Amino acid sequence: MASIWRYLLAGLGLTALLAGILAVVYLMAPQWGQPTGPDVSRSKASENGLFVASFQPEAGAVRQGELETWLLTLKTKAGAPVEGAAIAISGGMPQHDHGLPTSPQATDYLGEGQYRIEGVKFTMSGWWQLHFAISATAGSDTVVFNVVL
């Protein structure tokens, strides 16, 4: 009779242990199984760390279906404005496998490392990427900004 109680207690212990493990897995599942989505930060270091770039719409809000002007601010990692940079822009919708409907260009240098980017247009809702290839006296580097509409 004593051995039956031992088996019963061992079974209850294993059941409690399994329930605890399942509870932890269930509570952590949203963090593990769900995609977090693209990084939509508007300020970040470039890929090789040469620059810190900030990107924002000049009008303050993103508008779907309209030609927009955005501002790209470039600083060195030490915080000095990047002047005289050559900037090439590309991008598109990675989930739809198509490029931008326009050809955005850096049109003006506004001072303090700020460049005007004209011709940005997001024709539909979803995840867009804008790739900036930057060449300046500090070197060449790239930065990618995600925009989700």
Backbone as a chain_set.jsonl record, in Angstrom:
{"seq": "MASIWRYLLAGLGLTALLAGILAVVYLMAPQWGQPTGPDVSRSKASENGLFVASFQPEAGAVRQGELETWLLTLKTKAGAPVEGAAIAISGGMPQHDHGLPTSPQATDYLGEGQYRIEGVKFTMSGWWQLHFAISATAGSDTVVFNVVL", "coords": {"N": [[0.804, -1.188, 0.0], [1.974, 1.221, 0.713], [3.726, 1.667, -1.393], [2.009, 2.316, -3.457], [1.103, 4.814, -2.705], [3.491, 6.211, -2.906], [3.913, 6.104, -5.687], [1.648, 7.508, -6.501], [2.093, 10.062, -5.345], [4.47, 10.723, -6.686], [3.501, 10.797, -9.301], [1.678, 12.943, -9.068], [3.503, 14.983, -8.502], [5.039, 15.032, -10.88], [2.973, 15.781, -12.627], [2.366, 18.343, -11.66], [4.814, 19.592, -12.188], [4.898, 19.426, -15.034], [2.618, 20.968, -15.595], [3.486, 23.444, -14.684], [5.629, 23.936, -16.462], [4.219, 24.004, -18.904], [2.613, 26.256, -18.41], [4.531, 28.313, -18.3], [5.522, 28.16, -20.938], [3.166, 28.77, -22.35], [2.652, 31.406, -21.441], [4.897, 32.708, -22.412], [4.719, 32.375, -25.131], [3.557, 34.437, -26.895], [5.753, 36.172, -27.126], [7.706, 34.58, -28.277], [6.607, 33.297, -30.58], [5.346, 35.2, -32.187], [5.82, 37.553, -34.779], [7.656, 40.541, -34.363], [7.542, 42.696, -35.99], [8.691, 45.264, -38.28], [11.456, 47.439, -37.48], [10.603, 50.622, -36.748], [11.855, 52.935, -36.023], [12.876, 56.339, -36.126], [15.365, 57.345, -35.976], [18.676, 56.26, -36.204], [21.755, 54.364, -36.106], [24.006, 54.098, -38.844], [24.694, 51.27, -41.022], [27.447, 50.44, -40.766], [28.154, 52.025, -38.693], [29.209, 54.58, -39.158], [27.681, 56.89, -39.358], [24.983, 58.711, -37.771], [21.688, 58.664, -38.421], [18.68, 60.464, -39.01], [15.265, 60.497, -39.861], [12.45, 62.02, -41.186], [9.082, 63.059, -42.06], [8.681, 66.127, -43.788], [6.327, 67.567, -43.543], [5.346, 66.616, -41.189], [3.533, 64.485, -40.886], [2.907, 61.237, -42.252], [1.658, 60.723, -45.443], [-0.433, 58.805, -47.357], [-0.316, 58.033, -50.817], [0.405, 60.539, -51.795], [2.83, 62.82, -53.125], [5.655, 63.417, -51.248], [7.839, 65.365, -49.152], [10.698, 64.673, -47.373], [12.915, 64.855, -44.521], [16.275, 64.211, -44.076], [18.601, 63.79, -41.64], [21.981, 63.874, -41.009], [24.589, 62.884, -38.95], [27.903, 62.618, -37.643], [29.341, 59.826, -35.839], [30.381, 61.042, -33.643], [28.755, 63.185, -33.378], [28.918, 65.444, -34.989], [27.669, 67.541, -37.636], [27.069, 66.149, -40.886], [28.35, 67.258, -43.761], [28.006, 68.045, -47.253], [27.398, 65.512, -48.315], [26.967, 62.765, -50.558], [24.053, 61.299, -51.604], [22.277, 58.434, -52.296], [19.148, 57.039, -53.105], [16.925, 54.366, -52.605], [14.466, 51.72, -52.558], [11.394, 50.162, -51.435], [8.663, 47.81, -51.207], [9.207, 45.231, -49.204], [7.704, 42.891, -48.649], [6.045, 42.684, -50.791], [7.666, 42.58, -52.89], [8.376, 44.688, -54.675], [9.604, 47.795, -56.021], [10.006, 51.321, -55.213], [7.437, 53.624, -56.238], [8.277, 56.003, -57.231], [11.192, 58.075, -57.815], [12.945, 59.045, -55.411], [14.957, 61.889, -54.505], [17.839, 63.489, -53.118], [17.647, 66.799, -52.727], [18.333, 69.311, -51.634], [20.74, 70.82, -49.465], [20.3, 71.704, -46.229], [21.752, 72.664, -44.146], [23.443, 72.11, -40.963], [23.693, 69.341, -41.191], [21.368, 68.463, -42.375], [19.29, 67.211, -44.939], [17.15, 67.687, -47.713], [14.764, 65.506, -48.954], [13.14, 64.795, -51.786], [10.182, 63.675, -53.544], [9.145, 61.347, -52.419], [6.859, 58.743, -52.231], [4.197, 56.858, -51.073], [2.203, 54.466, -52.182], [0.352, 52.654, -51.247], [-1.042, 50.98, -48.352], [0.97, 49.353, -45.874], [4.202, 47.741, -45.377], [6.979, 49.607, -45.981], [10.291, 50.262, -47.218], [13.043, 52.471, -47.077], [16.102, 52.947, -48.496], [19.221, 54.321, -47.901], [22.161, 55.234, -49.394], [25.114, 56.506, -48.42], [27.69, 58.76, -49.006], [30.464, 60.39, -47.793], [32.986, 62.587, -46.363], [33.75, 61.127, -44.133], [33.463, 58.555, -44.966], [31.826, 55.771, -46.652], [28.544, 54.526, -46.243], [25.499, 52.795, -45.294], [21.997, 53.144, -44.591], [18.833, 51.99, -43.489], [15.468, 52.771, -43.445], [12.33, 51.927, -42.08], [8.946, 52.228, -42.947], [5.696, 52.032, -41.943], [2.485, 51.886, -43.047]], "CA": [[0.0, 0.0, 0.0], [2.854, 2.386, 0.782], [4.305, 1.912, -2.708], [0.984, 2.972, -4.273], [1.141, 6.238, -2.328], [4.708, 6.791, -3.491], [3.66, 6.301, -7.111], [0.647, 8.558, -6.617], [2.77, 11.342, -5.068], [5.4, 10.984, -7.793], [2.668, 11.186, -10.442], [1.195, 14.311, -8.805], [4.655, 15.874, -8.636], [5.316, 15.18, -12.309], [1.873, 16.547, -13.209], [2.569, 19.749, -11.271], [5.975, 20.076, -12.936], [4.462, 19.612, -16.416], [1.698, 22.105, -15.626], [4.313, 24.65, -14.56], [6.347, 24.128, -17.723], [3.235, 24.429, -19.901], [2.205, 27.63, -18.086], [5.618, 29.194, -18.739], [5.52, 28.159, -22.402], [1.97, 29.483, -22.791], [2.809, 32.835, -21.163], [5.987, 33.251, -23.22], [4.449, 32.129, -26.549], [3.445, 35.634, -27.718], [7.072, 36.745, -27.369], [8.51, 33.692, -29.108], [6.0, 32.891, -31.83], [4.782, 36.306, -32.943], [6.803, 38.501, -35.292], [7.544, 41.838, -33.708], [7.37, 43.731, -37.007], [9.913, 45.992, -38.601], [11.893, 48.56, -36.646], [10.123, 51.856, -37.359], [12.482, 54.092, -35.392], [13.194, 57.416, -37.064], [16.767, 57.72, -35.787], [19.463, 55.042, -35.991], [23.12, 54.347, -36.626], [24.145, 53.456, -40.152], [25.07, 49.855, -40.93], [28.815, 50.289, -40.26], [28.34, 52.926, -37.561], [29.872, 55.84, -39.486], [26.759, 58.015, -39.234], [23.701, 58.59, -37.092], [20.73, 59.256, -39.354], [17.302, 60.671, -38.577], [14.435, 60.625, -41.055], [11.084, 62.407, -40.823], [8.389, 63.818, -43.101], [8.767, 67.572, -43.561], [5.002, 68.043, -43.138], [5.045, 66.113, -39.855], [2.756, 63.248, -40.924], [3.038, 60.451, -43.471], [0.4, 60.719, -46.194], [-0.463, 57.785, -48.401], [-0.778, 58.429, -52.133], [0.821, 61.897, -52.149], [4.271, 63.095, -53.159], [6.054, 64.039, -49.991], [9.214, 65.771, -48.905], [11.18, 64.22, -46.072], [14.195, 65.415, -44.103], [17.273, 63.255, -43.594], [19.645, 64.471, -40.892], [23.15, 63.021, -40.851], [25.634, 63.316, -38.016], [28.942, 61.612, -37.425], [29.108, 59.157, -34.559], [30.767, 61.996, -32.603], [27.709, 64.192, -33.271], [29.119, 66.585, -35.89], [26.85, 67.456, -38.852], [27.723, 65.648, -42.087], [28.112, 68.212, -44.846], [28.478, 67.662, -48.577], [27.236, 64.079, -48.558], [26.259, 62.277, -51.74], [23.046, 60.375, -51.079], [21.476, 57.694, -53.284], [17.963, 56.532, -52.416], [16.156, 53.297, -53.245], [13.583, 51.105, -51.579], [10.2, 49.499, -51.926], [7.891, 47.006, -50.259], [9.858, 43.918, -49.177], [6.748, 41.784, -48.64], [5.387, 42.631, -52.103], [8.753, 42.424, -53.844], [8.435, 45.73, -55.708], [10.314, 49.0, -55.632], [9.263, 52.556, -55.008], [6.779, 54.097, -57.451], [8.949, 57.238, -57.633], [12.651, 58.069, -57.636], [13.289, 60.135, -54.498], [16.28, 62.496, -54.672], [18.291, 64.511, -52.175], [17.628, 67.995, -53.569], [18.921, 70.494, -50.992], [21.393, 70.728, -48.171], [19.695, 72.774, -45.435], [22.649, 73.03, -43.046], [23.413, 71.291, -39.741], [23.595, 67.931, -41.537], [20.006, 68.145, -42.819], [19.098, 67.146, -46.382], [15.762, 67.556, -48.16], [14.542, 64.364, -49.844], [11.878, 65.036, -52.485], [9.691, 62.616, -54.412], [8.784, 60.136, -51.684], [5.428, 58.455, -52.374], [3.741, 55.542, -50.636], [0.952, 54.331, -52.913], [-0.575, 51.729, -50.587], [-0.683, 50.694, -46.968], [1.857, 48.216, -45.702], [5.58, 47.957, -44.914], [7.882, 50.183, -46.972], [11.666, 50.526, -46.79], [13.836, 53.453, -47.816], [17.529, 52.659, -48.341], [20.07, 55.468, -48.192], [23.598, 54.989, -49.541], [25.691, 57.802, -48.065], [29.139, 58.929, -49.179], [30.92, 61.677, -47.255], [34.406, 62.534, -46.031], [33.955, 60.076, -43.12], [33.409, 57.252, -45.631], [30.556, 55.375, -47.256], [27.763, 53.648, -45.382], [24.087, 52.725, -45.662], [20.996, 53.075, -43.511], [17.513, 51.627, -43.984], [14.347, 53.156, -42.59], [11.064, 51.262, -42.341], [7.742, 53.029, -42.786], [4.53, 51.164, -42.003], [1.238, 52.655, -43.173]], "C": [[0.857, 1.266, 0.0], [3.446, 2.707, -0.59], [3.299, 2.586, -3.639], [0.977, 4.471, -3.977], [2.38, 6.925, -2.911], [4.509, 7.076, -4.98], [2.651, 7.436, -7.354], [1.267, 9.937, -6.375], [3.76, 11.702, -6.182], [4.635, 11.437, -9.031], [2.132, 12.599, -10.283], [2.331, 15.328, -8.952], [5.015, 16.119, -10.097], [4.233, 15.993, -13.017], [2.028, 18.032, -12.896], [3.749, 20.354, -12.033], [5.603, 20.35, -14.392], [3.513, 20.8, -16.549], [2.472, 23.419, -15.526], [5.062, 24.959, -15.849], [5.394, 24.621, -18.807], [2.771, 25.866, -19.651], [3.275, 28.622, -18.549], [5.643, 29.288, -20.26], [4.331, 28.954, -22.927], [2.124, 30.986, -22.588], [3.887, 33.481, -22.027], [5.709, 33.143, -24.714], [4.265, 33.405, -27.368], [4.797, 36.278, -28.028], [7.875, 35.892, -28.332], [7.914, 33.493, -30.484], [5.506, 34.023, -32.717], [5.897, 37.186, -33.508], [6.581, 39.861, -34.653], [7.333, 42.961, -34.708], [8.67, 44.472, -37.236], [10.189, 47.121, -37.612], [11.484, 49.855, -37.337], [10.719, 53.099, -36.693], [12.907, 55.093, -36.462], [14.619, 57.947, -36.882], [17.549, 56.445, -35.486], [20.871, 55.229, -36.535], [23.113, 53.67, -37.992], [24.726, 52.056, -39.961], [26.464, 49.648, -40.339], [29.141, 51.272, -39.144], [29.031, 54.238, -37.872], [28.998, 57.058, -39.212], [25.613, 57.668, -38.288], [22.726, 59.353, -37.967], [19.364, 59.375, -38.7], [16.486, 60.992, -39.813], [13.012, 60.942, -40.64], [10.416, 63.159, -41.966], [8.435, 65.306, -42.771], [7.442, 68.127, -43.062], [4.591, 67.534, -41.755], [4.265, 64.813, -39.823], [2.971, 62.546, -42.26], [1.672, 60.418, -44.152], [0.497, 59.711, -47.329], [-0.984, 58.388, -49.706], [-0.369, 59.817, -52.58], [2.342, 61.975, -52.231], [4.632, 63.873, -51.91], [7.516, 64.453, -50.021], [9.566, 65.332, -47.486], [12.511, 64.89, -45.774], [15.069, 64.304, -43.543], [18.371, 64.061, -42.91], [20.769, 63.478, -40.644], [24.156, 63.667, -39.911], [26.706, 62.224, -37.984], [28.656, 60.924, -36.1], [29.521, 60.037, -33.385], [29.755, 63.126, -32.465], [27.867, 65.407, -34.165], [28.237, 66.442, -37.127], [27.68, 66.964, -40.037], [27.356, 66.586, -43.231], [28.644, 67.649, -46.155], [28.362, 66.192, -48.897], [26.563, 63.841, -49.903], [25.325, 61.177, -51.247], [22.278, 59.75, -52.237], [20.344, 57.002, -52.528], [17.289, 55.452, -53.259], [15.219, 52.73, -52.191], [12.412, 50.418, -52.228], [9.476, 48.784, -50.81], [8.463, 45.588, -50.236], [8.882, 42.746, -49.213], [6.026, 41.639, -49.978], [6.399, 42.482, -53.234], [8.674, 43.415, -55.013], [9.089, 46.976, -55.135], [9.393, 50.171, -55.369], [8.592, 52.977, -56.316], [7.404, 55.377, -58.005], [10.45, 57.061, -57.454], [13.049, 59.226, -56.733], [14.737, 60.595, -54.689], [16.577, 63.425, -53.502], [18.46, 65.785, -52.986], [18.315, 69.208, -52.958], [19.654, 70.091, -49.729], [20.926, 71.939, -47.381], [20.581, 73.253, -44.291], [22.467, 72.111, -41.849], [23.197, 69.807, -40.032], [22.24, 67.505, -42.079], [19.865, 68.278, -44.334], [17.609, 66.983, -46.696], [15.699, 66.423, -49.178], [13.166, 64.571, -50.484], [11.504, 63.831, -53.336], [9.392, 61.307, -53.719], [7.276, 59.946, -51.824], [5.157, 57.014, -51.972], [2.338, 55.345, -51.2], [-0.068, 53.421, -52.242], [-0.137, 51.505, -49.151], [0.19, 49.445, -46.924], [3.237, 48.658, -45.246], [6.433, 48.409, -46.094], [9.267, 50.318, -46.367], [12.267, 51.599, -47.688], [15.302, 53.207, -47.466], [18.313, 53.913, -48.745], [21.524, 55.005, -48.256], [24.261, 56.357, -49.411], [27.195, 57.765, -48.28], [29.506, 60.326, -48.713], [32.398, 61.529, -46.897], [34.717, 61.463, -44.986], [33.965, 58.679, -43.733], [32.044, 57.0, -46.234], [29.853, 54.368, -46.356], [26.314, 53.672, -45.859], [23.225, 52.722, -44.405], [19.65, 52.795, -44.166], [16.474, 52.053, -42.956], [13.091, 52.42, -43.045], [9.922, 52.223, -42.063], [6.567, 52.072, -42.937], [3.287, 52.045, -42.01], [0.057, 51.748, -42.896]], "O": [[0.507, 2.26, -0.636], [3.647, 3.876, -0.921], [3.694, 3.349, -4.521], [0.86, 5.293, -4.886], [2.319, 8.074, -3.351], [4.881, 8.139, -5.476], [2.794, 8.218, -8.294], [0.994, 10.876, -7.122], [3.865, 12.866, -6.569], [5.067, 12.353, -9.731], [2.125, 13.374, -11.24], [2.118, 16.42, -9.478], [5.265, 17.253, -10.507], [4.532, 16.798, -13.899], [1.84, 18.878, -13.77], [3.683, 21.502, -12.471], [5.958, 21.399, -14.93], [3.6, 21.556, -17.517], [2.145, 24.39, -16.208], [5.121, 26.112, -16.277], [5.72, 25.55, -19.546], [2.558, 26.615, -20.605], [2.95, 29.659, -19.128], [5.77, 30.381, -20.811], [4.484, 29.739, -23.863], [1.764, 31.765, -23.471], [3.802, 34.669, -22.341], [6.414, 33.773, -25.503], [4.788, 33.459, -28.481], [4.963, 36.871, -29.093], [8.649, 36.424, -29.127], [8.646, 33.518, -31.474], [5.271, 33.805, -33.905], [6.829, 37.531, -32.782], [5.443, 40.275, -34.431], [6.979, 44.073, -34.316], [9.628, 44.325, -36.478], [9.277, 47.674, -36.998], [11.984, 50.15, -38.423], [10.152, 54.187, -36.788], [13.255, 54.708, -37.578], [15.024, 58.891, -37.559], [17.155, 55.649, -34.634], [21.136, 56.138, -37.322], [22.305, 52.778, -38.251], [25.19, 51.706, -38.876], [26.648, 48.77, -39.496], [30.287, 51.344, -38.698], [29.41, 54.957, -36.948], [29.503, 58.129, -38.876], [25.316, 56.499, -38.04], [22.911, 60.542, -38.228], [18.945, 58.504, -37.937], [16.962, 61.683, -40.714], [12.424, 60.221, -39.834], [11.092, 63.821, -42.754], [8.252, 65.7, -41.619], [7.423, 69.052, -42.25], [3.583, 67.984, -41.21], [4.323, 64.095, -38.825], [3.193, 63.198, -43.281], [0.659, 60.124, -43.518], [1.408, 59.77, -48.155], [-1.953, 59.147, -49.712], [-0.766, 60.242, -53.665], [3.051, 61.284, -51.5], [3.988, 64.864, -51.567], [8.311, 63.951, -50.815], [8.828, 65.588, -46.534], [13.158, 65.428, -46.672], [14.659, 63.556, -42.656], [18.999, 64.916, -43.534], [20.543, 62.381, -40.134], [24.52, 64.833, -40.061], [26.432, 61.057, -38.265], [27.82, 61.388, -35.324], [29.074, 59.819, -32.26], [29.863, 63.943, -31.551], [27.039, 66.317, -34.114], [28.068, 65.33, -37.627], [28.851, 67.319, -40.173], [26.191, 66.689, -43.615], [29.604, 66.879, -46.17], [29.156, 65.669, -49.68], [25.703, 64.612, -50.33], [25.749, 60.245, -50.563], [21.699, 60.458, -53.061], [20.553, 56.45, -51.448], [17.108, 55.609, -54.467], [15.187, 53.212, -51.059], [12.43, 50.126, -53.424], [9.643, 49.097, -49.631], [8.222, 44.819, -51.167], [9.215, 41.697, -49.765], [5.457, 40.585, -50.264], [6.028, 42.284, -54.391], [8.874, 43.05, -56.171], [9.12, 47.18, -53.921], [8.171, 50.031, -55.31], [9.126, 52.712, -57.393], [7.094, 55.786, -59.124], [10.912, 56.017, -56.994], [13.45, 60.281, -57.224], [15.622, 59.796, -54.993], [15.676, 64.067, -52.962], [19.334, 65.849, -53.85], [18.83, 70.054, -53.689], [19.261, 69.164, -49.022], [21.129, 73.075, -47.809], [20.197, 74.155, -43.547], [21.456, 71.417, -41.736], [22.595, 69.094, -39.228], [21.985, 66.31, -42.231], [20.249, 69.282, -44.933], [16.902, 66.233, -46.024], [16.474, 66.383, -50.134], [12.147, 64.527, -49.796], [12.362, 63.073, -53.789], [9.384, 60.256, -54.362], [6.502, 60.869, -51.568], [5.796, 56.08, -52.458], [1.39, 55.986, -50.746], [-1.237, 53.417, -52.629], [0.998, 51.805, -48.781], [0.147, 48.6, -47.819], [3.428, 49.786, -44.791], [6.588, 47.686, -47.077], [9.411, 50.47, -45.154], [12.03, 51.628, -48.896], [15.692, 53.252, -46.299], [18.08, 54.484, -49.81], [22.051, 54.452, -47.291], [23.994, 57.259, -50.206], [27.885, 56.864, -47.803], [28.94, 61.318, -49.172], [32.989, 60.469, -47.104], [35.832, 60.944, -44.953], [34.42, 57.725, -43.101], [31.209, 57.902, -46.317], [30.481, 53.477, -45.784], [25.949, 54.47, -46.722], [23.667, 52.349, -43.318], [19.358, 53.293, -45.253], [16.579, 51.744, -41.769], [12.823, 52.304, -44.241], [9.931, 52.944, -41.065], [6.456, 51.379, -43.948], [3.068, 52.843, -41.098], [-1.09, 52.194, -42.949]]}, "num_chains": 1, "name": "protein.A"}
